[in-house]
Amino acid sequence: MFNFAYPSLLYLLFLIPALFGLFYLARLARRKKIKAYGNPETLRALMPLASPYKPYIKITLQLIAVLALVIALARPRAGEREAEESTRGIEVMIAFDVSRSMLASSNDDPSGISRLNRAKHILGNLVDKLDNDKVGLVVFAGEAFTQLPLTTDFISAKMYLNSLSPDMIQSQGTTIGDAIALSINGFTADETIGKAIVLITDAEDHEGNAVEMAKEAAKKGIQVDVIGIGSPKGNPIPLDNRGTYLKDNEGNVVTTALNPEAAAEIAKAGDGIYINGATASAISDITGQLDQLEKGDLKHVVYKASAEQFPIFGWIALVFLVIDIFILDRVITWLSKINFFTKTETKKR
């Protein structure tokens, strides 16, 4: 059996054709510059040590090294799999609001830290507290989708956390009901494990059936807790770092405010609690609430250290990089005297 600990990192392999494309464009630009000075055949005699083949050899070595490094970072594993390990914990699906309003300030100061960054900070600390639990991530704005299924891989969870932004979803809005419904479907069927949805949002202008879906979650034994982000006072939504704010069709600056009443109503319907994300005790409050859930057996596969194959690819990358260092761009003098492609004419006697 062969798999990767972090398969999402394999997307970095798309860098290889991109890097080769940049190299090829650079070679074309070089040829054009040479032609600007004169006939390339004539100028070649003035550059006897410039090899036409070495650059291609070097880029090949470099790209093989990049390939090996990406595979090593994805942590390939083969065989040597131990039996499933069981720990006691809960399942937590985090529903994260990435609507454009999350770009507004999280406090009364319009230039203060954004709601998005404040929410990321809270979520990062929360993930650090969920040691033996499973965590999943749903993002939503005008629509919702699962960013990360339930997992014990907290390193991947933190990586996905850093990439959260309003640009992830083109359709704007706040479909909290859809996010809760999608989160419900993300849990396992094991009823012995405590389950919770942690909703991180400003709860402004939420559409649809958020309260009804929270009640539906509670019926299934899933607790819905809400962390409110933002200021009830309201702030403009910045579009850039130059003081440009979102405006309506009439040219008025759009302001957005936390709706604590709506957030508290959703939490109440989901048998959970509402927490103001601006308070210093926000993290301890939510972890204390989650600690009350019944812990169950969470099974996950554990690999032996000998199953890790990344050192092999690390050495491959190192070898090719060392070879690349010792290959110079100029021609090999003794090798240039050998003609591999044309036959020498023999004199007739």
C-alpha positions as CSV (number, residue, x, y, z in Angstrom):
1,M,0.0,0.0,0.0
2,F,1.4,3.4,-1.0
3,N,-0.1,6.8,-0.1
4,F,0.8,10.3,1.0
5,A,0.4,11.9,4.4
6,Y,-0.2,15.3,2.8
7,P,-1.5,14.6,-0.8
8,S,-2.7,18.2,-1.2
9,L,1.0,19.2,-1.5
10,L,1.3,17.2,-4.7
11,Y,-0.4,20.2,-6.4
12,L,3.0,21.8,-6.2
13,L,4.0,19.5,-9.0
14,F,2.3,22.0,-11.4
15,L,5.4,24.2,-10.7
16,I,7.5,21.9,-12.8
17,P,6.0,22.7,-16.2
18,A,5.6,26.3,-15.1
19,L,9.4,26.5,-14.3
20,F,10.3,24.8,-17.5
21,G,8.1,27.2,-19.4
22,L,9.9,30.2,-17.8
23,F,13.2,28.6,-18.7
24,Y,12.2,28.1,-22.3
25,L,11.0,31.7,-22.6
26,A,14.3,32.9,-21.2
27,R,16.1,30.9,-23.8
28,L,14.0,32.4,-26.6
29,A,14.7,35.9,-25.2
30,R,18.4,35.1,-25.3
31,R,18.3,34.0,-28.9
32,K,16.5,37.2,-29.9
33,K,19.1,39.3,-28.2
34,I,21.9,37.4,-29.9
35,K,20.1,37.9,-33.3
36,A,20.0,41.6,-32.6
37,Y,23.8,41.7,-32.6
38,G,24.2,39.7,-35.8
39,N,24.2,36.3,-37.4
40,P,24.0,33.6,-34.7
41,E,26.3,31.3,-36.6
42,T,28.9,34.0,-36.9
43,L,28.6,35.0,-33.2
44,R,28.9,31.4,-32.1
45,A,32.5,31.5,-33.1
46,L,33.0,34.4,-30.7
47,M,31.6,32.3,-27.8
48,P,33.5,29.0,-28.1
49,L,32.9,28.1,-24.5
50,A,29.1,28.7,-24.5
51,S,27.4,25.3,-24.6
52,P,24.0,25.0,-26.3
53,Y,23.2,21.8,-24.4
54,K,24.4,22.4,-20.8
55,P,21.5,24.7,-19.9
56,Y,19.0,22.0,-20.8
57,I,20.9,19.4,-18.9
58,K,21.0,21.7,-15.8
59,I,17.3,22.6,-15.9
60,T,16.5,18.9,-16.2
61,L,18.5,18.1,-13.1
62,Q,16.9,21.0,-11.2
63,L,13.4,20.0,-12.1
64,I,14.1,16.4,-11.1
65,A,15.3,17.8,-7.7
66,V,12.1,19.9,-7.4
67,L,10.0,16.8,-8.2
68,A,11.8,14.8,-5.5
69,L,11.4,17.6,-3.0
70,V,7.7,17.9,-3.6
71,I,7.2,14.2,-3.2
72,A,9.3,14.2,0.0
73,L,7.2,17.1,1.4
74,A,4.0,15.1,0.7
75,R,5.4,12.3,2.9
76,P,5.0,9.1,0.8
77,R,4.4,6.0,2.9
78,A,4.5,2.4,1.8
79,G,3.7,-0.8,3.7
80,E,4.6,-1.2,7.4
81,R,1.2,-0.1,8.6
82,E,0.3,-0.8,12.2
83,A,-3.2,-1.7,13.3
84,E,-5.7,1.1,13.8
85,E,-5.1,3.1,17.0
86,S,-8.0,4.3,19.1
87,T,-8.1,7.5,21.2
88,R,-10.9,9.1,23.2
89,G,-12.2,12.2,21.8
90,I,-15.1,14.1,20.0
91,E,-15.9,15.2,16.5
92,V,-15.9,18.9,15.7
93,M,-17.0,20.5,12.4
94,I,-16.0,24.2,12.2
95,A,-18.2,26.3,9.9
96,F,-16.2,29.4,9.0
97,D,-17.7,32.5,7.5
98,V,-15.6,33.8,4.5
99,S,-18.1,36.4,3.3
100,R,-16.8,39.8,2.3
101,S,-18.1,41.4,5.5
102,M,-15.4,39.4,7.4
103,L,-12.9,41.9,5.9
104,A,-14.3,44.6,8.1
105,S,-12.7,45.5,11.4
106,S,-13.4,43.2,14.4
107,N,-13.6,46.1,16.8
108,D,-14.9,49.7,16.9
109,D,-11.8,51.0,15.2
110,P,-12.4,50.9,11.4
111,S,-8.7,50.3,10.9
112,G,-8.5,47.5,13.5
113,I,-7.7,43.9,12.9
114,S,-10.1,42.3,10.4
115,R,-12.8,39.9,11.5
116,L,-11.2,37.3,9.2
117,N,-7.8,37.5,10.9
118,R,-9.4,37.6,14.3
119,A,-11.5,34.5,13.4
120,K,-8.3,32.7,12.1
121,H,-6.6,33.4,15.4
122,I,-9.4,32.0,17.4
123,L,-9.7,28.9,15.1
124,G,-5.9,28.3,15.2
125,N,-6.0,28.3,19.0
126,L,-9.0,26.1,19.0
127,V,-7.4,23.5,16.7
128,D,-4.4,23.4,19.1
129,K,-6.7,22.5,21.9
130,L,-8.4,19.6,20.1
131,D,-5.5,17.2,20.8
132,N,-7.3,13.8,20.6
133,D,-10.3,14.9,18.6
134,K,-11.3,14.9,15.0
135,V,-11.8,18.2,13.3
136,G,-13.4,19.2,9.9
137,L,-13.8,22.5,8.2
138,V,-16.7,24.0,6.2
139,V,-16.5,27.4,4.6
140,F,-19.4,29.5,3.5
141,A,-20.5,32.8,2.1
142,G,-23.3,32.8,-0.5
143,E,-22.8,29.1,-0.7
144,A,-21.1,26.5,1.5
145,F,-18.6,23.7,0.8
146,T,-16.4,21.3,2.7
147,Q,-12.9,22.5,2.8
148,L,-11.6,19.6,5.0
149,P,-13.4,16.4,6.0
150,L,-13.1,15.1,9.6
151,T,-9.5,14.3,10.3
152,T,-6.9,14.0,13.1
153,D,-4.3,15.6,10.8
154,F,-4.1,19.0,12.6
155,I,-1.1,20.1,10.5
156,S,-3.3,19.9,7.3
157,A,-6.0,21.7,9.2
158,K,-3.7,24.6,10.1
159,M,-2.5,24.8,6.5
160,Y,-6.1,25.1,5.2
161,L,-6.7,27.7,7.9
162,N,-4.1,30.0,6.5
163,S,-5.7,29.9,3.0
164,L,-9.1,31.1,4.1
165,S,-10.3,34.3,2.3
166,P,-13.4,35.7,0.7
167,D,-11.9,35.0,-2.7
168,M,-12.7,31.3,-2.1
169,I,-16.4,31.8,-2.9
170,Q,-17.6,34.1,-5.7
171,S,-21.2,34.0,-4.5
172,Q,-21.6,36.5,-1.6
173,G,-24.1,36.3,1.2
174,T,-24.2,34.4,4.5
175,T,-25.9,31.0,4.1
176,I,-25.5,29.8,7.7
177,G,-28.3,27.3,7.2
178,D,-26.5,25.6,4.3
179,A,-23.2,25.6,6.3
180,I,-24.9,23.9,9.3
181,A,-26.6,21.3,7.0
182,L,-23.3,20.5,5.3
183,S,-21.6,20.2,8.7
184,I,-24.2,17.7,9.9
185,N,-23.5,15.5,6.9
186,G,-19.8,15.6,7.6
187,F,-20.0,13.7,10.9
188,T,-19.7,9.9,11.3
189,A,-22.7,7.7,12.1
190,D,-21.3,6.7,15.5
191,E,-23.8,7.9,18.1
192,T,-21.4,7.2,21.0
193,I,-19.1,10.1,20.0
194,G,-20.0,13.6,21.1
195,K,-20.4,16.0,18.1
196,A,-20.4,19.7,17.8
197,I,-20.6,22.4,15.2
198,V,-18.6,25.5,15.9
199,L,-19.9,28.4,13.8
200,I,-17.6,31.4,13.4
201,T,-19.5,34.3,11.8
202,D,-20.7,37.9,12.2
203,A,-24.2,36.5,11.6
204,E,-25.2,39.6,9.6
205,D,-28.0,39.3,7.1
206,H,-28.0,35.5,7.3
207,E,-30.2,33.9,4.7
208,G,-32.5,30.9,4.8
209,N,-33.2,28.6,7.7
210,A,-30.2,28.9,10.0
211,V,-32.3,28.5,13.2
212,E,-34.3,25.6,11.7
213,M,-31.1,23.8,10.7
214,A,-29.6,24.4,14.2
215,K,-32.7,22.8,15.7
216,E,-32.3,19.8,13.3
217,A,-28.7,19.4,14.4
218,A,-29.8,19.4,18.1
219,K,-32.3,16.6,17.3
220,K,-29.5,14.5,15.9
221,G,-27.5,15.1,19.1
222,I,-25.1,17.6,17.5
223,Q,-24.4,20.7,19.5
224,V,-24.2,24.1,17.7
225,D,-22.0,26.7,19.3
226,V,-21.6,30.2,17.8
227,I,-18.6,32.5,18.1
228,G,-19.6,36.0,17.0
229,I,-16.9,38.1,15.3
230,G,-17.1,41.8,14.8
231,S,-18.5,44.9,16.5
232,P,-22.2,45.7,16.8
233,K,-21.4,49.3,16.1
234,G,-20.6,48.5,12.5
235,N,-17.7,49.2,10.2
236,P,-17.0,49.7,6.4
237,I,-15.7,46.9,4.3
238,P,-12.2,47.6,2.9
239,L,-11.5,46.6,-0.7
240,D,-7.7,47.3,-0.5
241,N,-5.0,48.8,1.7
242,R,-5.4,52.3,0.3
243,G,-8.6,53.3,2.2
244,T,-11.1,52.2,-0.5
245,Y,-14.3,50.8,0.9
246,L,-17.2,48.9,-0.6
247,K,-20.1,51.2,-1.8
248,D,-23.7,50.5,-2.8
249,N,-25.2,51.5,-6.1
250,E,-25.9,55.0,-4.9
251,G,-22.2,55.6,-4.0
252,N,-22.7,55.3,-0.2
253,V,-20.2,53.4,1.9
254,V,-21.6,50.0,3.0
255,T,-21.2,49.2,6.7
256,T,-21.5,45.9,8.4
257,A,-22.1,45.0,12.0
258,L,-22.1,41.9,14.2
259,N,-25.6,40.7,14.9
260,P,-25.3,39.1,18.4
261,E,-29.0,38.6,18.7
262,A,-29.2,36.4,15.6
263,A,-26.0,34.5,16.6
264,A,-27.4,33.8,20.1
265,E,-30.7,32.6,18.6
266,I,-28.9,30.1,16.4
267,A,-26.8,28.8,19.4
268,K,-29.9,28.5,21.6
269,A,-31.7,26.5,18.8
270,G,-28.7,24.2,18.6
271,D,-28.5,23.6,22.4
272,G,-25.1,25.4,22.4
273,I,-23.7,28.7,23.6
274,Y,-23.0,32.0,22.0
275,I,-19.5,33.5,22.6
276,N,-18.3,37.0,21.8
277,G,-15.1,36.4,19.9
278,A,-13.7,39.8,21.1
279,T,-13.5,38.6,24.8
280,A,-10.3,37.4,26.2
281,S,-12.0,34.2,27.5
282,A,-13.4,33.2,24.1
283,I,-11.0,30.2,23.6
284,S,-11.4,28.9,27.1
285,D,-15.2,29.3,26.9
286,I,-15.5,27.3,23.7
287,T,-13.1,24.6,24.8
288,G,-14.9,24.3,28.2
289,Q,-18.1,23.9,26.3
290,L,-16.7,21.2,24.1
291,D,-15.1,19.4,27.0
292,Q,-18.6,18.6,28.3
293,L,-19.4,16.4,25.3
294,E,-19.2,12.7,25.7
295,K,-15.9,11.3,24.3
296,G,-15.9,8.2,22.2
297,D,-13.4,5.9,20.5
298,L,-11.8,7.6,17.5
299,K,-9.9,5.2,15.3
300,H,-7.1,6.2,13.0
301,V,-4.3,4.4,11.2
302,V,-0.8,4.7,12.7
303,Y,2.3,4.1,10.5
304,K,5.7,2.8,11.7
305,A,8.7,5.1,11.2
306,S,10.0,2.6,8.6
307,A,7.0,3.2,6.4
308,E,8.1,6.8,5.7
309,Q,9.7,7.0,2.3
310,F,10.4,10.7,2.2
311,P,14.2,10.3,3.1
312,I,14.7,8.5,-0.2
313,F,13.3,11.3,-2.2
314,G,15.2,13.8,-0.1
315,W,18.5,12.1,-1.0
316,I,17.5,12.0,-4.6
317,A,16.9,15.7,-4.6
318,L,20.2,16.3,-2.9
319,V,22.2,14.2,-5.3
320,F,20.7,15.9,-8.4
321,L,21.4,19.4,-6.9
322,V,25.0,18.4,-6.2
323,I,25.4,17.2,-9.7
324,D,23.9,20.4,-11.0
325,I,26.4,22.5,-9.0
326,F,29.4,20.8,-10.6
327,I,28.0,21.1,-14.2
328,L,29.1,24.4,-15.6
329,D,27.5,26.2,-18.5
330,R,30.6,26.2,-20.6
331,V,31.4,23.3,-23.0
332,I,33.7,20.5,-22.0
333,T,36.9,21.1,-24.0
334,W,38.0,17.5,-24.6
335,L,34.4,16.4,-25.4
336,S,33.9,19.2,-27.9
337,K,36.6,17.7,-30.1
338,I,34.5,14.6,-30.6
339,N,31.9,14.7,-33.4
340,F,28.9,12.5,-32.5
341,F,26.6,13.4,-35.3
342,T,28.6,13.5,-38.6
343,K,30.8,10.9,-40.3
344,T,34.3,11.8,-41.2
345,E,35.2,11.3,-44.9
346,T,37.8,8.7,-45.6
347,K,40.4,9.6,-48.2
348,K,40.4,7.4,-51.4
349,R,43.6,5.8,-52.2
